[in-house]
């Protein structure tokens, strides 16, 4: 995550027009990994997220959002390199809610 933006902000939660405007701004800045994404990145991302959402529900999952938050278990130097001002959030495993995250398959 970018330190100045904060955690749990997501392009997918924006309208198509707003998400594309942010993506275009990032490409124009050319300062980090995300600036190298193709012009059709948001279209592809939304389609893949829709499929993942549907499959999760099919397997018994009960998502609370229509879009995912991408996380890693532990630090990831490669992902930190994506941002000009990287930051991270630490959540203890036992603090994660069990409800809504289960899957039967």
Order of alpha helices (4+ residues) and beta strands (2+ residues): alpha-alpha-alpha
